[in-house]
């Protein structure tokens, strides 16, 4: 009986030590993390830094300008949705392309029943005079839509997919820019 009580006490003490050790390690590592949209290394709010980005027109191939327009509009709103004028310190240049694939084709009618839009956008964040590149990368995303025998319905579904695609690409680019700007002094 005494042996069982001692083993139980040792087990509780061992668990308590393990929990305390995990808490101490967690507390020690908590200083390593910085919130993405919190104060930056320079102390300036992230919203002010993102608002200081001037978004240039998106260079797209002929016939693909609509998705470039949607992307630019989404980025302007995501980076500075306040509507207040702010001084610009950075310039965002983008060049993109889109392709449409039809993965599902009806064997009876020979028509595509669905479409997938794939967009790639190469972006570059520079200082305003263009002498220093701060960040560059490629954002890629896809959006699918159903095609119909009604022509207008298919066109509208494709346009809605382009709008969804532009929103997704805008969120990707905004997050990547914020992750770079948060460390800038």
C-alpha positions as CSV (number, residue, x, y, z in Angstrom):
1,X,0.0,0.0,0.0
2,X,2.8,2.4,0.9
3,X,4.5,1.7,-2.4
4,X,1.4,2.6,-4.4
5,X,1.0,5.9,-2.5
6,X,4.6,6.9,-3.1
7,X,4.4,6.0,-6.8
8,X,1.2,8.1,-7.2
9,X,2.9,11.1,-5.5
10,X,6.0,10.7,-7.7
11,X,3.8,10.6,-10.8
12,X,1.9,13.8,-9.8
13,X,5.2,15.6,-9.0
14,X,6.7,14.4,-12.3
15,X,3.6,15.7,-14.2
16,X,3.7,19.0,-12.4
17,X,7.4,19.4,-13.3
18,X,6.7,18.6,-16.9
19,X,3.8,21.2,-17.1
20,X,6.0,23.8,-15.4
21,X,8.8,23.1,-17.9
22,X,6.5,23.4,-20.9
23,X,5.1,26.7,-19.5
24,X,8.6,28.1,-19.0
25,X,9.6,27.2,-22.5
26,X,6.4,28.7,-23.9
27,X,7.0,31.9,-21.9
28,X,10.6,32.0,-23.1
29,X,9.6,31.7,-26.8
30,X,6.7,34.2,-26.6
31,X,9.2,37.0,-27.0
32,X,10.2,35.6,-30.4
33,X,6.9,36.4,-32.1
34,X,5.7,39.7,-33.4
35,X,2.1,40.2,-34.6
36,X,2.0,40.8,-38.4
37,X,-0.3,43.8,-38.3
38,X,0.9,45.2,-35.0
39,X,3.6,47.8,-34.4
40,X,6.6,47.5,-36.8
41,X,10.3,47.6,-36.0
42,X,10.3,51.3,-36.6
43,X,7.3,51.8,-34.3
44,X,5.0,53.0,-37.1
45,X,1.6,51.3,-37.4
46,X,1.4,48.7,-40.1
47,X,-1.8,50.4,-41.5
48,X,0.3,53.6,-42.2
49,X,3.0,51.6,-43.9
50,X,0.6,49.8,-46.1
51,X,-1.2,53.0,-47.0
52,X,2.1,54.5,-48.2
53,X,2.2,52.0,-51.1
54,X,1.3,53.4,-54.5
55,X,-0.2,50.7,-56.7
56,X,0.7,51.0,-60.4
57,X,-1.4,49.7,-63.2
58,X,-1.1,45.9,-63.7
59,X,0.6,45.0,-67.0
60,X,-1.5,42.2,-68.5
61,X,-1.6,40.6,-72.0
62,X,-4.1,41.9,-74.6
63,X,-7.6,40.7,-73.6
64,X,-6.7,40.0,-70.0
65,X,-6.9,43.6,-68.8
66,X,-10.1,43.1,-66.8
67,X,-8.5,40.9,-64.1
68,X,-5.6,43.4,-63.9
69,X,-8.2,46.1,-63.2
70,X,-9.9,44.0,-60.6
71,X,-6.6,43.2,-58.9
72,X,-5.5,46.8,-58.8
73,X,-8.8,47.9,-57.3
74,X,-8.7,45.2,-54.6
75,X,-5.1,46.1,-53.7
76,X,-5.8,49.8,-53.4
77,X,-8.7,49.0,-51.1
78,X,-6.8,46.3,-49.1
79,X,-3.7,48.5,-48.6
80,X,-5.5,51.8,-47.8
81,X,-9.3,51.4,-47.5
82,X,-9.6,54.6,-45.5
83,X,-10.0,56.9,-48.5
84,X,-7.8,59.5,-46.8
85,X,-4.9,60.8,-48.9
86,X,-1.5,59.7,-47.6
87,X,2.1,60.3,-48.6
88,X,3.5,57.5,-50.7
89,X,6.9,56.0,-50.0
90,X,6.7,52.8,-52.0
91,X,5.7,51.7,-55.5
92,X,4.1,48.4,-56.3
93,X,4.7,47.2,-59.8
94,X,2.9,44.1,-61.2
95,X,2.9,42.1,-64.3
96,X,0.5,39.2,-64.8
97,X,-1.0,36.6,-67.0
98,X,-4.0,34.3,-66.9
99,X,-5.0,31.1,-68.6
100,X,-8.3,29.3,-68.8
101,X,-8.5,25.6,-68.7
102,X,-11.6,23.4,-69.3
103,X,-11.1,20.2,-67.3
104,X,-14.7,18.9,-67.8
105,X,-16.1,18.4,-71.3
106,X,-19.5,16.8,-71.9
107,X,-19.1,13.7,-74.1
108,X,-22.6,14.2,-75.6
109,X,-22.5,17.9,-76.6
110,X,-18.7,18.5,-76.7
111,X,-19.0,21.6,-74.6
112,X,-17.0,22.5,-71.6
113,X,-19.1,22.2,-68.4
114,X,-16.6,24.0,-66.1
115,X,-13.7,26.4,-66.4
116,X,-10.6,27.1,-64.3
117,X,-8.9,30.4,-64.4
118,X,-5.2,30.3,-63.4
119,X,-3.5,33.7,-62.7
120,X,0.2,34.4,-62.1
121,X,1.2,37.9,-60.9
122,X,4.8,38.9,-60.6
123,X,5.1,41.9,-58.2
124,X,7.9,44.2,-57.1
125,X,7.8,46.6,-54.2
126,X,10.3,49.5,-54.7
127,X,11.0,52.7,-53.1
128,X,9.2,55.6,-54.8
129,X,12.1,56.7,-56.9
130,X,12.7,53.1,-58.1
131,X,16.3,52.8,-56.9
132,X,15.9,50.0,-54.4
133,X,13.8,46.9,-54.6
134,X,12.4,46.0,-51.2
135,X,10.5,42.8,-52.1
136,X,9.6,40.8,-55.2
137,X,7.8,37.6,-55.8
138,X,5.1,35.7,-57.7
139,X,1.5,35.2,-56.5
140,X,-0.5,32.4,-58.0
141,X,-4.1,31.4,-57.6
142,X,-7.0,29.6,-59.3
143,X,-10.7,30.0,-59.5
144,X,-13.3,27.6,-61.0
145,X,-16.7,28.3,-62.4
146,X,-19.5,26.4,-64.1
147,X,-20.3,27.0,-67.7
148,X,-23.8,26.9,-69.0
149,X,-25.5,26.6,-72.4
150,X,-26.7,30.2,-71.9
151,X,-23.9,32.4,-73.1
152,X,-24.6,35.3,-70.7
153,X,-24.7,33.0,-67.7
154,X,-21.3,31.6,-68.7
155,X,-19.8,35.1,-69.2
156,X,-21.1,36.3,-65.8
157,X,-19.8,33.2,-64.1
158,X,-16.3,33.7,-65.6
159,X,-16.3,37.4,-64.5
160,X,-17.3,36.4,-61.0
161,X,-14.5,33.9,-61.0
162,X,-12.1,36.7,-62.1
163,X,-13.3,38.9,-59.2
164,X,-12.8,36.1,-56.7
165,X,-9.3,35.4,-58.1
166,X,-8.4,39.1,-57.9
167,X,-9.4,39.1,-54.2
168,X,-7.4,36.1,-53.4
169,X,-4.3,37.4,-55.2
170,X,-4.7,40.8,-53.4
171,X,-4.8,39.1,-50.0
172,X,-1.6,37.1,-50.9
173,X,0.3,40.1,-52.0
174,X,-0.9,42.3,-49.1
175,X,0.2,39.6,-46.6
176,X,3.6,39.2,-48.3
177,X,4.2,43.0,-48.3
178,X,3.2,43.3,-44.7
179,X,5.6,40.5,-43.7
180,X,8.5,42.4,-45.4
181,X,7.5,45.9,-44.1
182,X,7.0,44.8,-40.5
183,X,10.8,44.3,-40.2
184,X,11.9,47.5,-41.9
185,X,13.3,50.1,-39.5
